[in-house]
């Protein structure tokens, strides 16, 4: 499924990176809420017993679950970005034995939900936004009836106002007051002809609707700005359409949602600061994204939390404990939102997304469930006898030499594997001191200069290993990223549409079209390729030769960063581009397939894998990109693996999600590119994935 979803993943990256920076940047811990905070005390529950010795082990299916015989009624939000979370919590409660209603049958806005919860119609929902929902709860007189619980997403939900960058730059707009205090500027955003700026707001009945109107009133902007209320999907679509037509837009935006993956802060739009906000939290966004520093967006970064009736929590300590524990990363919500928007939007798709998330996070889920069981007084089966102590540092006294790739997207992975081997006691060389391309690395590994590297691309590197005569000396091992690395050729959509280009042959077989991509004046299309010494360099030349395009297409070889930058610059100048692209890299986050560029299919490819991409991204269906979707794998010397079973087992087990590599790549490209930054990124990844890491390390120790 990774190759099907990769381009949706790429679209999320810029907004996710902004959220990671901004969501943690609120230094104003005492910022006022939208209303008095609701009761926060944990409900009275039986005293916790000591955590069972087998916490994390499968539950004893014979014993009654704490939710057995308990019927639970839940609702879900009327914004699609909250659907998956509701399905996750429902499934986890069902694992505890509760009979839980289907939340898709009760889809409500918060202004309707909270009074209904006060009437006892629902026991809980998982889509509370705080502090903004505190006012809704207080106004409904429910402060002693319901309470928020847990920290599903902490300070990861941003809200604020954006304006298109073109209008902002042309009129000196950096703050909301530059519009509200200036009728001439406000009129630029007038849609209905009444002279006021039309601020695309949010649904009537949502907390943000109240805050937006309060912001307008508090600043005296009633004569210059008015809120337009409708479903967020309709308002987002309207603003996106007007932006694409070159019109001015003024939009309330909330995250996690997909809007800022399509209109990127700092490039297409900017966030507006407020001098007199209703909520006065300062958000740590860079000046290119929010020029009005310090960045006061008018809304506190929100916590997304469960809200439940107090009587339900008191009667069901297992559910209360579960609600306290569950956390869902913002990036997972964004990935789901893009998948939903991309067409995976049936109720079956929602349940499947929740089930996949639970499976991917099983180690954490089992820990939460066991703590919930413990809170209810549930006693699991007796633990297995303690195993004999294992050697925690099987690599002690072993010196290991490793290299890393000469593409920056591989740096973090190398640092991760090095750190994990060091936790096993190995003395590992610094890979930054041996940065090589594969055509140099594999012969050096054959000579015994290096024991391993983690940047093997397969099947494309198999030829390099075979040609070096190393098939019996080294081997790929593990599945760091499986079929998640795509390669192929892209062309700018403007040139493609104007000339009927959908396949590489439409260029190679047509000298007049090929000449559109000629940079050096020799009449041939200049295909921005890849570094000499990389496997793709060979495949590109073989593709040109196999199709007889030597007179119409030539590969330009240089560092990928230089070639990417050159093509991006020419695209921005309105020139035609023909570019070899590989992922995970940042190119397609800047030039989006289906919008800015298209993938070219080949009728006579060197590698004949068909990739499942939609027709708007790859019009030449079926989409034969000329390269097999690649597995990124460790490659190690056989003698090293034989002598060090702990390292071999570790290499077998480690997996790194493609989205994490992309997030790192954008951070690196954004300036966090010192060796200290690389090591810090690796350390943070290990910390964020500690449960999986510890499991891998323990299995590696057992193998020794």
BAMAR-449234 format. One line per 5 residues: number of its first residue (from 1); their letters; for each residue x, y, z of C-alpha. Coordinates in Angstrom, 3 decimals. Layout:
N
NUM> A> X:Y:Z | ...
This chain:
704
1> XXXXX> 0.000:0.000:0.000 | 2.955:2.369:0.479 | 3.441:2.931:-3.235 | -0.266:3.692:-3.677 | -0.262:6.294:-0.922
6> XXXXX> 3.203:7.790:-1.332 | 2.143:10.917:-3.172 | -0.539:11.675:-0.642 | 2.202:11.306:1.977 | 4.429:13.752:0.129
11> XXXXX> 1.687:16.362:0.128 | 1.449:16.227:3.902 | 5.074:16.815:4.644 | 5.331:20.594:4.470 | 2.332:21.127:6.702
16> XXXXX> 3.436:18.407:9.110 | 6.858:19.942:9.458 | 5.242:23.275:10.256 | 3.071:21.607:12.873 | 5.996:19.875:14.517
21> XXXXX> 7.699:23.225:14.906 | 4.623:25.194:15.852 | 2.688:22.753:17.965 | 5.396:22.684:20.618 | 6.224:26.365:20.505
26> XXXXX> 3.735:27.904:22.919 | 5.834:29.502:25.623 | 2.833:31.132:27.264 | 1.823:28.406:29.682 | -0.551:30.788:31.454
31> XXXXX> -2.368:32.000:28.339 | -6.085:32.581:28.990 | -8.548:29.980:27.757 | -11.714:30.657:25.797 | -13.579:30.055:29.051
36> XXXXX> -13.087:28.567:32.497 | -11.485:25.167:32.326 | -13.806:22.224:33.021 | -13.305:19.904:35.951 | -10.035:18.038:35.390
41> XXXXX> -9.933:15.651:38.359 | -9.653:11.999:37.493 | -12.846:10.178:38.566 | -12.783:8.141:41.712 | -11.803:4.597:40.820
46> XXXXX> -10.557:1.489:42.601 | -6.963:1.877:43.701 | -4.462:0.769:41.057 | -2.785:-2.488:41.907 | 0.823:-3.064:41.036
51> XXXXX> 1.398:-3.428:37.296 | 1.343:-7.122:36.401 | 4.689:-8.710:35.649 | 3.531:-9.624:32.155 | 2.346:-6.116:31.160
56> XXXXX> 2.378:-6.022:27.394 | 1.676:-9.775:27.014 | -1.538:-10.987:25.324 | -4.593:-10.858:27.577 | -6.117:-13.977:29.105
61> XXXXX> -9.173:-14.594:26.916 | -10.776:-16.949:29.437 | -11.337:-14.306:32.113 | -14.188:-11.802:31.862 | -13.246:-8.421:30.460
66> XXXXX> -14.087:-5.325:32.561 | -16.485:-4.007:29.926 | -18.450:-7.211:29.581 | -22.181:-6.476:29.774 | -21.673:-2.679:29.567
71> XXXXX> -23.331:-0.832:26.674 | -21.618:2.426:25.707 | -23.001:5.198:23.504 | -20.567:7.426:21.613 | -20.751:10.136:18.957
76> XXXXX> -18.177:11.512:16.548 | -17.363:14.940:15.118 | -18.892:16.300:11.930 | -15.424:16.885:10.481 | -13.880:13.950:8.644
81> XXXXX> -10.445:14.426:10.202 | -11.906:13.088:13.460 | -13.437:9.894:12.076 | -10.405:7.624:12.434 | -9.805:8.601:16.066
86> XXXXX> -13.407:7.723:16.943 | -13.019:4.313:15.268 | -9.737:3.688:17.125 | -11.219:4.344:20.574 | -14.295:2.267:19.764
91> XXXXX> -12.127:-0.698:18.725 | -9.969:-0.441:21.862 | -13.009:-0.345:24.140 | -14.342:-3.399:22.311 | -11.067:-5.200:23.104
96> XXXXX> -11.861:-4.498:26.766 | -15.267:-6.155:26.318 | -17.488:-3.057:26.053 | -20.456:-3.022:23.660 | -19.969:0.320:21.884
101> XXXXX> -22.402:2.031:19.529 | -21.292:2.911:15.994 | -20.158:6.573:16.112 | -20.945:7.032:12.401 | -24.631:6.887:13.361
106> XXXXX> -24.272:9.974:15.588 | -22.216:12.579:13.733 | -22.573:15.959:15.450 | -21.037:19.383:15.893 | -19.896:20.315:19.398
111> XXXXX> -22.730:22.794:20.011 | -25.230:19.941:19.585 | -23.114:17.162:21.067 | -22.452:18.639:24.514 | -26.112:19.320:25.435
116> XXXXX> -26.986:15.815:24.186 | -24.243:14.389:26.381 | -25.648:16.372:29.284 | -29.011:14.680:28.686 | -27.308:11.284:28.922
121> XXXXX> -27.709:10.477:25.224 | -23.967:9.835:24.858 | -21.307:8.649:27.294 | -18.327:10.184:25.472 | -16.752:11.406:22.262
126> XXXXX> -13.054:11.751:21.348 | -13.145:15.041:19.415 | -12.974:17.701:22.117 | -10.793:20.751:21.320 | -9.428:22.635:24.317
131> XXXXX> -9.466:25.343:25.494 | -11.955:26.360:22.792 | -14.642:23.809:23.782 | -14.458:24.786:27.448 | -16.824:27.696:26.777
136> XXXXX> -19.345:25.412:25.037 | -19.327:23.047:28.028 | -19.695:25.898:30.502 | -22.496:27.570:28.504 | -24.372:24.257:28.429
141> XXXXX> -24.125:24.100:32.252 | -22.174:20.832:32.095 | -18.990:21.660:33.997 | -19.979:19.225:36.762 | -21.438:16.629:34.386
146> XXXXX> -18.693:16.011:31.810 | -14.934:16.465:31.713 | -12.056:16.281:29.253 | -9.674:13.419:29.946 | -6.335:12.311:28.502
151> XXXXX> -4.063:13.983:25.955 | -4.876:12.435:22.594 | -3.007:15.253:20.797 | -1.280:17.855:22.981 | -0.859:21.383:21.558
156> XXXXX> -0.710:19.849:18.078 | -3.835:21.473:16.639 | -3.257:24.984:15.320 | -5.884:27.524:14.303 | -5.540:30.922:12.723
161> XXXXX> -6.040:33.144:9.688 | -4.172:32.937:6.392 | -3.980:35.272:3.418 | -2.525:34.598:-0.022 | 1.096:35.719:-0.190
166> XXXXX> 0.675:37.682:-3.416 | -1.919:40.033:-1.918 | 0.010:40.247:1.356 | 3.291:41.173:-0.361 | 1.636:43.702:-2.679
171> XXXXX> -0.161:45.493:0.171 | 2.189:45.132:3.137 | -0.132:42.791:4.994 | 1.469:40.885:7.892 | -1.241:41.210:10.549
176> XXXXX> -5.007:40.930:10.628 | -5.189:44.616:11.524 | -3.636:45.505:8.157 | -6.928:44.313:6.678 | -9.444:45.155:9.403
181> XXXXX> -8.125:48.699:9.940 | -7.852:49.515:6.223 | -11.128:49.514:4.222 | -9.289:49.682:0.883 | -7.292:46.546:1.669
186> XXXXX> -10.369:44.832:3.155 | -12.221:45.423:-0.114 | -9.661:43.239:-1.936 | -11.213:40.234:-0.164 | -14.839:41.253:-0.834
191> XXXXX> -16.756:38.513:-2.655 | -20.401:39.563:-2.226 | -19.889:43.220:-3.149 | -20.716:44.851:0.211 | -17.227:46.304:0.664
196> XXXXX> -16.294:44.040:3.581 | -13.576:41.389:3.523 | -15.186:37.950:3.370 | -13.344:35.853:5.937 | -13.984:32.182:5.160
201> XXXXX> -14.675:30.989:8.695 | -16.106:27.781:10.089 | -19.322:25.947:10.767 | -21.949:27.625:12.926 | -21.983:25.608:16.148
206> XXXXX> -18.219:25.104:16.293 | -16.155:26.843:18.958 | -14.036:28.622:16.338 | -17.174:30.308:14.945 | -17.655:32.087:18.261
211> XXXXX> -13.979:33.063:18.603 | -13.871:34.507:15.067 | -16.907:36.700:15.688 | -15.481:37.733:19.079 | -12.174:38.637:17.386
216> XXXXX> -13.955:40.843:14.843 | -15.997:42.556:17.587 | -13.080:42.956:20.016 | -11.054:44.783:17.336 | -13.924:46.903:16.002
221> XXXXX> -13.792:45.354:12.512 | -17.558:44.936:12.022 | -17.503:47.439:9.132 | -14.534:45.871:7.339 | -14.601:42.082:7.962
226> XXXXX> -17.434:39.562:8.110 | -17.279:35.828:8.712 | -18.670:33.495:6.053 | -19.951:30.282:7.661 | -20.473:26.934:5.933
231> XXXXX> -18.982:23.447:6.038 | -15.214:23.609:6.235 | -14.834:21.415:3.136 | -16.900:23.847:1.040 | -15.038:26.910:2.352
236> XXXXX> -11.633:25.285:1.838 | -12.571:24.287:-1.717 | -13.845:27.785:-2.502 | -10.652:29.442:-1.276 | -8.460:26.940:-3.107
241> XXXXX> -10.353:27.599:-6.335 | -10.075:31.364:-5.978 | -6.346:31.095:-5.189 | -5.805:29.018:-8.334 | -7.602:31.732:-10.347
246> XXXXX> -5.230:34.355:-8.956 | -7.801:35.958:-6.639 | -7.222:37.161:-3.079 | -8.220:34.840:-0.220 | -8.719:35.338:3.527
251> XXXXX> -9.320:32.007:5.267 | -9.627:30.617:8.791 | -7.549:27.419:8.866 | -7.364:24.643:11.412 | -5.060:21.681:11.598
256> XXXXX> -4.696:18.778:11.336 | -6.426:19.289:7.963 | -5.192:19.189:4.366 | -5.508:22.876:3.429 | -1.907:23.846:4.227
261> XXXXX> -0.613:20.811:2.350 | -2.087:22.371:-0.794 | -1.394:26.041:-0.055 | 1.917:26.022:1.765 | 2.655:28.684:4.433
266> XXXXX> 5.688:30.712:3.416 | 5.245:29.890:-0.267 | 1.584:30.291:-1.242 | 0.087:31.882:1.882 | 1.120:33.431:5.195
271> XXXXX> -0.341:33.235:8.687 | -1.625:36.563:10.037 | -0.704:37.736:13.524 | -3.063:39.754:15.744 | -2.153:42.623:18.069
276> XXXXX> -5.391:42.248:20.047 | -6.309:38.551:19.941 | -9.071:36.831:21.880 | -6.603:34.108:22.908 | -3.103:35.506:23.307
281> XXXXX> -0.787:32.516:22.890 | 2.422:33.142:20.936 | 3.176:30.388:18.426 | 6.749:29.658:17.360 | 6.448:29.838:13.566
286> XXXXX> 9.261:31.167:11.340 | 8.969:34.677:9.936 | 8.510:33.531:6.341 | 5.341:31.664:7.405 | 4.109:34.284:9.913
291> XXXXX> 5.769:37.670:9.182 | 3.957:39.490:12.004 | 6.356:38.464:14.756 | 5.749:37.542:17.512 | 3.159:35.290:15.886
296> XXXXX> -0.149:35.696:17.767 | -2.612:33.611:15.755 | -5.634:34.418:17.923 | -6.171:30.851:19.105 | -4.263:28.806:21.647
301> XXXXX> -2.627:25.699:20.114 | -5.319:23.165:20.939 | -5.302:19.903:22.840 | -7.572:17.294:21.237 | -9.072:15.246:24.074
306> XXXXX> -11.758:12.759:24.976 | -14.785:14.296:26.724 | -16.838:11.880:28.840 | -19.633:11.942:31.401 | -18.315:11.799:34.963
311> XXXXX> -20.762:9.041:35.952 | -19.526:6.863:33.083 | -15.888:7.377:34.091 | -16.578:6.578:37.747 | -18.491:3.405:36.876
316> XXXXX> -15.886:2.218:34.336 | -12.328:2.702:35.601 | -10.894:0.616:32.742 | -12.377:3.010:30.170 | -11.219:6.022:32.218
321> XXXXX> -7.667:4.699:32.339 | -7.695:3.968:28.602 | -8.873:7.517:27.856 | -6.015:8.862:29.994 | -3.387:6.899:28.094
326> XXXXX> -4.163:6.909:24.380 | -2.150:9.311:22.209 | -2.338:9.631:18.417 | 0.444:11.499:16.535 | -0.653:14.514:14.501
331> XXXXX> 1.117:13.142:11.419 | -1.052:10.004:11.537 | -4.203:12.136:11.516 | -2.884:14.097:8.528 | -1.998:10.963:6.591
336> XXXXX> -5.487:9.623:7.252 | -7.101:12.934:6.239 | -5.282:12.937:2.893 | -6.218:9.309:2.293 | -9.867:10.108:3.087
341> XXXXX> -9.852:13.153:0.827 | -8.207:11.041:-1.871 | -11.169:8.664:-2.027 | -10.728:6.149:0.819 | -13.822:7.567:2.497
346> XXXXX> -16.342:4.779:3.022 | -17.162:3.632:6.546 | -15.278:0.428:5.736 | -12.238:2.568:4.846 | -12.512:4.433:8.168
351> XXXXX> -12.607:1.164:10.132 | -9.722:-0.231:8.074 | -7.614:2.875:8.757 | -8.291:2.503:12.496 | -7.450:-1.216:12.436
356> XXXXX> -4.215:-0.531:10.541 | -3.232:2.174:13.032 | -3.856:-0.188:15.949 | -1.800:-2.897:14.243 | 1.066:-0.481:13.524
361> XXXXX> 1.060:0.659:17.169 | 0.339:-2.710:18.776 | 3.117:-2.498:21.374 | 1.767:0.780:22.780 | -1.844:-0.382:22.445
366> XXXXX> -1.201:-3.546:24.463 | 0.473:-1.507:27.190 | -2.541:0.853:27.365 | -4.975:-2.051:27.477 | -3.059:-3.825:30.232
371> XXXXX> -2.961:-0.652:32.333 | -6.697:-0.254:31.750 | -7.265:-3.848:32.856 | -5.142:-3.250:35.926 | -7.203:-0.153:36.838
376> XXXXX> -10.342:-2.295:36.835 | -8.869:-4.911:39.186 | -8.525:-7.448:36.373 | -5.899:-10.109:37.141 | -4.221:-11.639:34.092
381> XXXXX> -2.826:-15.150:33.937 | 0.300:-15.975:35.914 | 3.483:-14.839:34.175 | 5.875:-17.228:32.532 | 9.032:-18.038:34.535
386> XXXXX> 11.751:-15.437:34.142 | 14.200:-16.400:31.394 | 17.877:-16.680:32.065 | 19.590:-13.269:31.971 | 20.817:-12.405:28.489
391> XXXXX> 23.932:-10.560:27.442 | 22.776:-6.967:26.921 | 25.935:-5.945:25.065 | 26.836:-8.806:22.734 | 28.887:-6.427:20.575
396> XXXXX> 31.307:-5.519:23.335 | 34.881:-5.580:22.016 | 33.809:-5.718:18.337 | 34.930:-2.892:16.014 | 32.536:-2.237:13.118
401> XXXXX> 33.205:-0.112:10.035 | 30.265:1.428:8.178 | 29.750:3.910:5.334 | 26.784:6.016:4.339 | 25.240:7.158:1.044
406> XXXXX> 26.221:10.353:-0.715 | 22.596:11.491:-0.739 | 21.422:13.381:2.313 | 18.097:11.526:2.551 | 20.089:8.504:3.760
411> XXXXX> 22.014:10.213:6.556 | 19.478:9.781:9.355 | 19.044:6.055:8.693 | 22.794:5.517:8.943 | 22.881:7.381:12.258
416> XXXXX> 19.929:5.331:13.583 | 21.564:1.975:12.849 | 24.872:3.158:14.284 | 23.196:4.244:17.536 | 21.304:0.942:17.863
421> XXXXX> 24.476:-1.093:17.331 | 26.162:1.053:19.973 | 23.341:0.165:22.391 | 24.313:-3.467:21.756 | 27.885:-2.683:22.721
426> XXXXX> 29.483:-2.485:19.255 | 32.187:0.099:18.577 | 30.978:1.600:15.286 | 32.850:4.019:13.015 | 31.325:7.389:12.164
431> XXXXX> 29.574:6.949:8.779 | 29.924:10.663:7.995 | 33.654:9.990:7.517 | 32.933:7.541:4.669 | 30.279:9.059:2.392
436> XXXXX> 30.198:7.149:-0.899 | 28.123:6.359:-3.950 | 27.163:2.723:-4.487 | 29.554:2.188:-7.417 | 32.465:2.986:-5.071
441> XXXXX> 31.009:1.530:-1.882 | 30.394:-2.049:-3.027 | 33.955:-2.726:-4.317 | 35.324:-1.187:-1.101 | 33.066:-3.487:0.911
446> XXXXX> 34.371:-6.410:-1.131 | 37.905:-5.444:-0.119 | 36.870:-5.573:3.533 | 37.037:-1.816:4.059 | 33.451:-1.688:5.360
451> XXXXX> 31.264:-4.229:7.139 | 27.922:-2.744:6.075 | 25.880:0.225:4.984 | 22.115:0.827:5.270 | 21.444:2.555:1.927
456> XXXXX> 21.060:-0.332:-0.499 | 18.345:0.091:-3.150 | 16.958:-3.128:-4.616 | 16.624:-4.466:-7.226 | 18.638:-1.633:-8.800
461> XXXXX> 21.793:-2.251:-6.706 | 21.755:-5.980:-7.404 | 23.461:-5.323:-10.756 | 26.206:-3.255:-9.095 | 26.890:-6.059:-6.590
466> XXXXX> 26.919:-8.694:-9.317 | 29.168:-6.625:-11.590 | 31.617:-6.169:-8.706 | 31.743:-9.961:-8.274 | 30.423:-9.745:-4.734
471> XXXXX> 27.312:-11.941:-4.857 | 28.978:-14.453:-2.513 | 30.645:-11.804:-0.340 | 27.832:-9.429:0.641 | 24.062:-9.676:0.899
476> XXXXX> 21.036:-7.426:1.431 | 19.265:-8.081:4.715 | 16.061:-6.823:6.331 | 13.327:-4.586:4.947 | 14.080:-1.066:6.148
481> XXXXX> 11.581:0.347:3.605 | 9.654:-2.158:1.457 | 8.550:-1.038:-2.025 | 8.321:2.509:-0.689 | 10.998:4.067:-2.878
486> XXXXX> 9.727:5.110:-6.315 | 11.783:6.232:-9.293 | 10.743:7.574:-12.661 | 10.560:10.517:-15.046 | 8.445:13.639:-14.637
491> XXXXX> 7.581:16.483:-17.004 | 5.930:19.806:-16.221 | 2.171:19.565:-16.726 | 1.952:22.732:-18.822 | 4.262:21.361:-21.514
496> XXXXX> 2.655:17.927:-21.300 | -0.880:19.280:-21.723 | 0.102:21.604:-24.569 | 1.859:18.841:-26.537 | -0.118:15.721:-25.704
501> XXXXX> 2.743:14.189:-23.718 | 1.753:11.245:-21.483 | 4.625:8.837:-22.162 | 8.379:9.117:-22.493 | 8.052:8.056:-26.136
506> XXXXX> 6.045:11.214:-26.863 | 9.325:13.044:-26.281 | 11.927:10.505:-27.450 | 10.109:9.679:-30.698 | 9.350:13.310:-31.558
511> XXXXX> 12.381:15.596:-32.182 | 10.219:18.747:-32.173 | 8.841:17.945:-28.717 | 12.268:16.825:-27.482 | 13.691:20.212:-28.493
516> XXXXX> 11.350:21.903:-25.977 | 13.535:20.441:-23.212 | 16.870:21.385:-24.836 | 19.022:23.502:-22.520 | 22.484:23.357:-24.140
521> XXXXX> 21.303:24.034:-27.719 | 22.163:20.705:-29.348 | 18.535:19.878:-30.168 | 18.262:16.992:-27.692 | 16.034:16.929:-24.628
526> XXXXX> 18.160:17.407:-21.515 | 16.939:14.788:-19.050 | 18.085:15.813:-15.560 | 19.301:12.414:-14.375 | 21.368:11.294:-11.424
531> XXXXX> 24.935:10.980:-10.180 | 27.411:8.980:-12.212 | 28.068:5.868:-10.098 | 24.478:5.443:-8.945 | 22.417:2.529:-10.214
536> XXXXX> 19.804:4.869:-11.703 | 22.468:6.457:-13.934 | 22.965:3.103:-15.639 | 19.229:2.385:-15.966 | 18.540:5.810:-17.489
541> XXXXX> 21.231:5.341:-20.144 | 19.987:1.795:-20.802 | 16.432:3.165:-21.200 | 17.582:5.734:-23.761 | 19.566:3.093:-25.677
546> XXXXX> 16.878:0.399:-25.525 | 14.327:2.767:-27.059 | 16.671:4.275:-29.698 | 16.459:7.799:-28.269 | 20.193:8.646:-28.503
551> XXXXX> 19.440:11.393:-31.050 | 16.603:12.994:-29.076 | 17.348:12.562:-25.341 | 20.553:12.810:-23.314 | 21.077:12.361:-19.579
556> XXXXX> 22.576:15.260:-17.618 | 24.522:13.936:-14.615 | 25.403:15.891:-11.476 | 24.519:15.847:-7.781 | 20.816:15.286:-7.296
561> XXXXX> 20.498:18.449:-5.182 | 21.915:20.586:-7.999 | 19.707:18.965:-10.645 | 16.589:19.252:-8.485 | 17.327:22.920:-7.787
566> XXXXX> 17.924:23.642:-11.479 | 14.629:22.038:-12.537 | 12.704:23.779:-9.749 | 14.131:27.132:-10.811 | 13.288:26.566:-14.478
571> XXXXX> 9.762:25.456:-13.567 | 9.250:28.636:-11.540 | 10.373:30.657:-14.574 | 7.753:28.930:-16.718 | 10.245:26.800:-18.640
576> XXXXX> 9.824:23.141:-19.609 | 11.454:20.485:-17.402 | 12.239:16.786:-17.860 | 13.520:15.280:-14.606 | 14.417:11.873:-13.172
581> XXXXX> 12.904:11.773:-9.674 | 13.442:9.353:-6.816 | 11.748:9.136:-3.464 | 11.830:9.541:-0.539 | 13.053:13.017:-1.508
586> XXXXX> 11.487:16.473:-1.325 | 11.088:17.249:-5.041 | 7.492:16.065:-5.358 | 6.501:17.948:-2.202 | 7.405:21.130:-4.109
591> XXXXX> 6.189:20.140:-7.564 | 3.139:17.999:-6.920 | 2.243:15.177:-9.358 | -1.161:15.805:-10.901 | -0.970:19.549:-10.241
596> XXXXX> 2.459:20.832:-11.295 | 3.970:17.804:-13.024 | 3.030:14.342:-14.287 | 4.837:10.995:-14.257 | 5.714:9.605:-17.697
601> XXXXX> 4.950:5.995:-18.528 | 7.168:3.888:-20.844 | 6.013:1.346:-23.416 | 9.444:-0.312:-23.519 | 10.932:0.073:-20.027
606> XXXXX> 14.121:-1.515:-18.729 | 12.272:-2.606:-15.584 | 8.637:-3.414:-16.340 | 6.852:-2.996:-13.005 | 3.398:-1.401:-13.196
611> XXXXX> 2.851:1.183:-10.431 | -0.650:1.922:-9.172 | -0.800:5.720:-9.525 | -4.004:7.597:-10.481 | -4.409:8.819:-14.054
616> XXXXX> -4.136:12.508:-13.139 | -0.633:11.844:-11.788 | 0.424:9.321:-14.463 | -1.820:9.738:-17.550 | -0.077:6.988:-19.553
621> XXXXX> -1.989:4.092:-18.013 | -0.968:1.452:-17.090 | 1.794:3.414:-15.392 | 5.149:1.826:-16.283 | 7.708:4.153:-14.711
626> XXXXX> 10.767:2.227:-15.927 | 11.989:1.307:-12.463 | 10.729:-1.283:-10.006 | 9.472:0.273:-6.736 | 12.564:-0.147:-4.590
631> XXXXX> 13.231:-1.810:-1.266 | 15.756:0.125:0.827 | 17.837:-2.446:2.710 | 20.989:-2.965:4.717 | 23.837:-4.559:2.762
636> XXXXX> 26.459:-6.337:4.879 | 29.413:-8.661:4.450 | 28.476:-12.308:4.977 | 31.431:-12.921:7.310 | 30.332:-10.006:9.537
641> XXXXX> 26.776:-11.339:9.733 | 27.963:-14.875:10.549 | 30.259:-13.625:13.317 | 27.720:-11.210:14.820 | 24.235:-12.753:15.027
646> XXXXX> 22.974:-9.880:17.214 | 23.783:-7.378:14.464 | 22.293:-9.670:11.816 | 19.042:-9.996:13.771 | 18.882:-6.223:14.292
651> XXXXX> 19.333:-5.649:10.550 | 16.474:-8.091:9.889 | 14.080:-6.282:12.221 | 14.522:-2.518:11.833 | 11.938:-0.692:9.721
656> XXXXX> 11.737:3.069:9.170 | 8.513:4.584:7.744 | 8.890:6.504:4.482 | 7.118:9.508:6.013 | 9.804:9.751:8.727
661> XXXXX> 12.529:9.871:6.076 | 10.637:12.619:4.261 | 10.149:14.660:7.418 | 13.857:14.398:8.105 | 14.730:15.327:4.498
666> XXXXX> 12.674:18.514:4.719 | 14.223:19.393:8.068 | 17.694:18.846:6.608 | 16.906:20.874:3.501 | 15.443:23.571:5.753
671> XXXXX> 18.801:24.122:7.461 | 19.073:21.442:10.177 | 21.977:19.907:8.287 | 25.014:19.783:10.551 | 26.330:16.416:11.715
676> XXXXX> 25.005:17.292:15.167 | 21.562:17.805:13.577 | 21.762:14.399:11.874 | 22.605:12.678:15.155 | 19.867:14.601:16.964
681> XXXXX> 17.291:13.557:14.337 | 18.335:9.917:14.772 | 18.170:10.165:18.565 | 14.711:11.751:18.387 | 13.464:9.034:16.043
686> XXXXX> 14.757:6.347:18.408 | 13.073:8.072:21.353 | 9.777:8.399:19.458 | 9.888:4.702:18.530 | 11.323:3.401:21.812
691> XXXXX> 8.817:0.582:22.258 | 9.666:-0.935:18.871 | 13.372:-0.230:19.318 | 13.505:-2.055:22.640 | 11.736:-5.019:21.118
696> XXXXX> 14.261:-5.147:18.256 | 17.198:-4.834:20.641 | 15.899:-7.574:22.911 | 15.408:-9.934:19.968 | 18.924:-9.097:18.778
701> XXXX> 20.335:-9.852:22.228 | 18.443:-13.137:22.235 | 19.942:-14.086:18.867 | 23.432:-13.786:20.325
